[in-house]
């Protein structure tokens, strides 16, 4: 009898007659899910395309904004946390292996969260979503605990003043008066002064006060927000601003000079240039990086007093600190390295 021609047989039968073993089906790819909270810029899925973790997983990025999130979590099922994403960020690519058509809500279980947008702004309070992620124990870059504490300005400034007491003039922080409400606003330091209400952000909620008469007027206005605290600090005539940025082990320093005449130099037109990182500025960043259990991404803002050249630290910014447009691509690369390192360690 004639044997069938192997070329005319199905592949499984050809393997039987030839003695070869049929090829095993290709394994489906495995993913680590990274939730990136950044709605204003960049495409984080594109940045992570081609990245493979040490355990063979690919990185699936779901990039969205705070206002497109819902979080629910429990302690009695294996699911733990569910994050409902209603829309991707306008700049974001589709997540790997999980197409998300417009208008479709998807539920994810993130392995890690990267927060690049502010939790608290003058128009939004997203602490509810952040609290949900913390309740579920989702790891983050920076840690979610440090992100929450950076939203509590009195706590953050208190840590900076504590460092200043230890380091002295090597870590000079602007003098401040804290008032828990309008009732406790009894400022007795120098004028002119600057008042900052609550979570004052990006120039909002700040006002320059010339004398105690204006302060009395301001106190009556603060009465209209009875639950808000307030800071008062002496007005420092600035020659220039400083920003010291730290991402992992990489440092940058910038000088910003106002050219519009605004006393709030972060709201007017200014010239910003990168300058070499002075050793004392590196100390500032390293000290701030130890706050609240450690921060991998941060910046320290300071002002240089005109006439004296004294440098006063104004605040520390955490994981949502902005990047200079000229160096954003490179700096996002450093952030990506931090995220990959953290995912590999989980």
Phi, psi and omega per residue, in radians:
X1 nan 2.538 3.133
X2 -1.449 2.397 3.040
X3 -1.432 2.550 3.112
X4 -1.054 2.591 3.085
X5 -1.279 2.084 -3.083
X6 -0.957 -0.572 -3.069
X7 -1.148 -0.381 -3.103
X8 -1.668 0.011 -3.085
X9 -1.682 2.745 2.994
X10 -1.032 2.725 -3.039
X11 -1.034 -0.644 -3.125
X12 -1.153 -0.674 3.127
X13 -1.260 -0.654 3.094
X14 -1.048 -0.675 3.112
X15 -1.122 -0.639 -3.132
X16 -1.135 -0.825 -3.084
X17 -1.263 -0.539 -3.087
X18 -1.534 -0.249 -3.109
X19 1.512 0.031 -3.130
X20 -1.441 2.767 3.131
X21 -1.665 2.322 3.132
X22 -1.109 2.461 -3.136
X23 -1.145 2.396 3.108
X24 -1.242 2.491 3.111
X25 -1.049 2.524 -3.115
X26 -1.185 2.323 -3.114
X27 -1.177 2.469 3.103
X28 -1.176 2.491 3.139
X29 -1.135 2.582 3.078
X30 -1.870 2.565 -3.036
X31 -2.222 2.536 2.834
X32 -1.766 2.258 -3.067
X33 -1.669 2.091 3.116
X34 -1.888 2.104 3.046
X35 -1.628 2.058 3.101
X36 -1.909 2.117 3.126
X37 -1.740 1.600 3.097
X38 -2.745 1.866 -3.071
X39 -1.747 -0.154 -2.954
X40 -1.684 -0.323 -3.032
X41 -2.937 2.878 2.968
X42 1.254 2.799 -3.138
X43 -2.209 1.681 -3.025
X44 -1.309 -0.507 3.067
X45 -1.109 -0.719 3.103
X46 -1.073 -0.649 -3.142
X47 -1.155 -0.570 -3.075
X48 -1.669 0.002 3.096
X49 -1.093 2.270 -3.115
X50 1.604 -0.146 3.136
X51 -1.423 2.245 3.068
X52 -2.123 2.237 -3.140
X53 -1.324 2.952 -3.070
X54 -1.112 -0.408 3.112
X55 -1.620 0.154 3.080
X56 1.604 -0.086 -3.130
X57 -1.327 2.591 2.962
X58 -1.581 2.844 -3.111
X59 -1.782 1.972 3.059
X60 -1.637 2.143 -3.096
X61 -1.897 2.186 2.987
X62 -1.933 1.888 -3.056
X63 -1.889 2.193 -3.078
X64 -2.680 -3.085 3.085
X65 -1.924 2.888 -3.123
X66 -0.998 -0.672 -3.056
X67 -1.289 -0.068 3.091
X68 -1.879 0.277 -3.082
X69 -1.992 2.523 2.844
X70 -2.286 2.433 -3.121
X71 -2.189 2.282 2.949
X72 -2.423 2.522 -3.038
X73 -2.581 2.727 3.080
X74 -2.528 3.011 -3.129
X75 -2.004 0.142 -3.035
X76 -2.071 0.102 3.032
X77 -2.241 2.958 3.130
X78 -1.339 -0.307 -3.107
X79 -1.164 -0.793 3.098
X80 1.369 -1.315 -3.091
X81 -2.261 2.410 3.012
X82 -2.165 2.216 3.092
X83 -1.963 2.036 3.104
X84 -1.588 2.135 -3.121
X85 -1.912 2.055 -3.066
X86 -1.544 -0.400 -3.122
X87 -2.823 2.538 3.016
X88 -1.362 2.763 3.023
X89 -1.091 2.568 -3.108
X90 -0.979 -0.536 -3.087
X91 -1.567 -0.046 -2.968
X92 -1.522 2.498 2.972
X93 -1.373 2.901 3.067
X94 -1.145 2.439 3.091
X95 -1.101 2.528 3.133
X96 -1.017 2.281 3.038
X97 1.154 0.218 -3.094
X98 -2.602 1.279 3.121
X99 -1.001 2.432 -3.094
X100 -2.259 1.509 -3.130
X101 -1.063 2.701 3.116
X102 -1.022 2.378 3.126
X103 1.526 -0.074 -3.130
X104 -1.770 2.292 3.090
X105 -1.636 2.343 3.105
X106 -2.109 2.698 3.099
X107 -1.968 2.247 -3.130
X108 -2.193 2.813 3.060
X109 -2.141 1.544 -2.990
X110 -1.186 2.450 3.015
X111 -1.464 -0.437 -3.090
X112 -2.748 2.605 3.110
X113 -2.118 2.303 2.997
X114 -1.975 2.035 -3.107
X115 -1.784 2.040 -3.134
X116 -2.105 0.020 3.040
X117 -2.031 2.633 -3.133
X118 -1.064 2.435 3.065
X119 -1.340 -0.690 -3.041
X120 -2.100 2.146 3.104
X121 -2.311 3.013 3.109
X122 -1.054 -0.377 -3.087
X123 -1.998 -0.136 -3.093
X124 -2.439 2.494 3.005
X125 -2.230 1.845 -3.054
X126 -1.851 0.392 -3.125
X127 -1.151 -0.403 3.098
X128 -1.092 -0.782 3.098
X129 -1.173 -0.728 3.125
X130 -1.097 -0.725 3.101
X131 -1.077 -0.669 3.112
X132 -1.097 -0.756 3.112
X133 -1.130 -0.661 3.100
X134 -1.179 -0.726 3.115
X135 -1.005 -0.684 -3.107
X136 -1.407 -0.132 3.115
X137 1.312 0.457 3.126
X138 -1.263 2.231 3.108
X139 -1.256 2.703 -3.107
X140 -2.506 2.917 3.013
X141 -2.245 1.913 -0.189
X142 -1.075 3.128 3.071
X143 -1.056 2.532 -3.126
X144 -1.129 -0.515 3.097
X145 -1.113 -0.744 3.139
X146 -1.205 -0.604 3.112
X147 -1.127 -0.749 3.119
X148 -1.095 -0.765 -3.091
X149 -1.221 -0.536 3.095
X150 -1.187 -0.336 3.057
X151 -1.410 -0.234 3.089
X152 -1.707 1.547 -3.008
X153 -0.988 -0.737 3.118
X154 -1.026 -0.696 3.126
X155 -1.142 -0.763 -3.132
X156 -1.133 -0.785 3.138
X157 -1.166 -0.601 3.096
X158 -1.057 -0.700 3.103
X159 -1.146 -0.734 3.125
X160 -1.075 -0.736 3.119
X161 -1.160 -0.583 3.085
X162 -1.125 -0.745 3.080
X163 -1.101 -0.696 -3.131
X164 -1.089 -0.660 3.111
X165 -1.145 -0.529 3.141
X166 -1.399 -0.691 -3.030
X167 -1.734 -0.240 3.101
X168 1.191 -2.403 -3.054
X169 -1.167 -0.212 3.075
X170 -1.307 -0.206 -3.130
X171 -2.540 1.228 -3.031
X172 -1.490 2.067 -3.141
X173 -1.865 2.483 -3.131
X174 -1.005 2.338 3.089
X175 -1.064 2.553 -3.070
X176 -2.502 2.697 2.977
X177 -2.119 2.278 3.128
X178 -1.906 2.372 3.056
X179 -2.266 2.230 -3.093
X180 -1.255 -0.351 3.082
X181 -2.882 -3.128 3.137
X182 -1.071 -0.471 -3.106
X183 -1.169 -0.535 -3.090
X184 -1.773 0.202 3.138
X185 -1.436 1.589 3.140
X186 -2.180 1.222 -3.055
X187 -1.318 2.270 -3.109
X188 -2.282 0.456 -3.111
X189 -1.822 -2.652 -2.982
X190 -1.484 2.754 3.002
X191 -2.102 2.687 -0.052
X192 -1.135 2.821 -3.105
X193 -2.364 2.905 3.097
X194 -2.117 2.269 3.064
X195 -1.851 2.507 3.129
X196 -2.314 2.097 -3.068
X197 -1.654 2.263 3.012
X198 0.919 -2.251 -3.087
X199 -1.602 0.808 -3.107
X200 -0.743 2.260 -2.967
X201 -2.454 2.290 3.006
X202 0.947 0.711 3.094
X203 1.584 -0.266 3.132
X204 -1.405 2.609 3.083
X205 1.296 0.328 -3.126
X206 -2.154 2.547 -3.093
X207 -2.621 2.468 3.084
X208 -1.599 2.263 -3.076
X209 -2.010 2.193 -3.046
X210 -1.430 -0.667 -3.061
X211 -2.722 -3.100 -3.061
X212 -1.211 -0.384 3.075
X213 -1.186 -0.792 3.070
X214 -1.137 -0.616 3.124
X215 -1.106 -0.652 3.094
X216 -1.116 -0.719 3.085
X217 -1.106 -0.754 3.141
X218 -1.092 -0.671 -3.136
X219 -1.056 -0.630 3.108
X220 -1.202 -0.562 3.078
X221 -1.241 -0.739 3.115
X222 -1.034 -0.489 3.104
X223 -1.003 -0.461 -3.123
X224 -1.304 -0.219 3.081
X225 -2.144 1.250 -2.955
X226 -1.121 -0.309 -3.117
X227 -1.659 -0.034 -3.071
X228 -1.659 2.435 3.009
X229 -1.499 3.076 -3.059
X230 -2.628 2.483 2.975
X231 -1.910 2.532 2.959
X232 -2.249 2.351 3.116
X233 -2.489 2.628 3.138
X234 -1.071 2.439 3.096
X235 -1.256 2.228 3.123
X236 -1.904 2.088 3.087
X237 -1.240 1.968 -3.000
X238 -1.595 2.405 2.981
X239 -1.459 -0.640 3.113
X240 -2.900 2.867 3.056
X241 -1.837 2.742 3.053
X242 -2.179 2.513 2.945
X243 -2.318 2.130 3.094
X244 -1.890 2.099 -3.037
X245 -1.941 2.405 3.101
X246 -2.324 2.149 3.042
X247 -2.207 1.850 -3.034
X248 1.068 -2.141 3.121
X249 -1.731 0.230 -3.100
X250 -1.867 2.360 -3.086
X251 -2.106 2.572 2.959
X252 -2.415 2.712 3.049
X253 -2.351 2.467 3.140
X254 -2.279 2.545 2.938
X255 -1.931 2.417 3.116
X256 -2.230 2.175 3.129
X257 -2.018 2.267 -3.140
X258 -1.319 2.434 3.089
X259 -2.183 0.126 -3.085
X260 -1.946 -0.126 -3.139
X261 1.497 0.063 3.110
X262 -1.323 2.369 3.075
X263 -1.286 -0.472 3.005
X264 -1.577 1.649 -2.986
X265 -1.193 -0.274 3.127
X266 -1.501 0.022 3.113
X267 -1.970 -0.313 3.133
X268 -1.720 -2.910 3.101
X269 -1.487 2.318 -3.086
X270 -2.542 2.770 3.045
X271 -1.820 2.181 -3.099
X272 -2.104 2.254 -3.117
X273 -2.363 2.566 3.065
X274 -1.378 2.439 3.122
X275 -2.308 2.800 3.104
X276 -1.035 2.562 -3.128
X277 -1.410 1.981 3.089
X278 -1.247 2.590 -3.141
X279 -0.957 -0.676 -3.116
X280 -1.174 -0.575 3.119
X281 -1.221 -0.625 3.090
X282 -1.095 -0.647 3.082
X283 -1.084 -0.734 3.104
X284 -0.976 -0.865 -3.088
X285 -1.145 -0.703 -3.126
X286 -1.162 -0.659 3.101
X287 -1.178 -0.770 3.136
X288 -1.127 -0.553 -3.118
X289 -1.151 -0.269 3.135
X290 -1.606 -0.060 -3.118
X291 -1.180 2.513 3.002
X292 0.938 0.731 3.087
X293 1.490 0.008 3.088
X294 1.967 2.385 3.097
X295 -2.308 2.302 3.136
X296 -1.542 -0.503 -3.099
X297 -2.141 2.150 -3.121
X298 -2.854 2.907 2.947
X299 -2.518 2.609 3.092
X300 -2.001 2.173 3.127
X301 -1.776 2.409 -3.123
X302 -2.500 2.872 3.092
X303 -2.200 2.473 3.104
X304 -1.762 2.090 -3.080
X305 -1.250 2.282 3.112
X306 -1.157 2.404 3.096
X307 1.605 -0.729 -3.109
X308 -1.793 -0.461 -3.086
X309 1.321 0.093 3.140
X310 -1.202 2.465 -3.125
X311 -1.837 2.170 3.141
X312 -2.035 2.179 3.080
X313 -1.297 2.283 -3.114
X314 -1.741 -0.686 -3.087
X315 -2.980 2.933 3.008
X316 -2.110 2.402 3.102
X317 -1.931 2.474 -3.076
X318 -1.661 -2.400 -2.960
X319 -1.091 -0.390 -3.116
X320 -1.601 0.172 -3.128
X321 -0.965 2.405 -3.112
X322 -1.278 2.729 3.139
X323 -1.944 2.541 3.068
X324 -1.151 2.280 -3.084
X325 -0.961 -0.570 -3.106
X326 -1.236 -0.367 -3.064
X327 -2.140 0.165 -3.049
X328 -1.085 -0.716 -3.116
X329 -1.084 -0.773 3.128
X330 -1.165 -0.760 -3.102
X331 -1.201 -0.619 3.035
X332 -1.088 -0.541 3.064
X333 -1.109 -0.679 3.092
X334 -1.176 -0.674 3.087
X335 -1.121 -0.726 3.087
X336 -1.010 -0.738 3.112
X337 -1.068 -0.712 3.099
X338 -1.073 -0.746 -3.098
X339 -1.151 -0.792 3.132
X340 -1.075 -0.743 3.106
X341 -1.044 -0.748 -3.123
X342 -1.205 -0.745 3.124
X343 -1.074 -0.693 3.121
X344 -1.170 -0.409 -3.108
X345 -1.532 -0.200 -3.081
X346 -1.352 nan nan
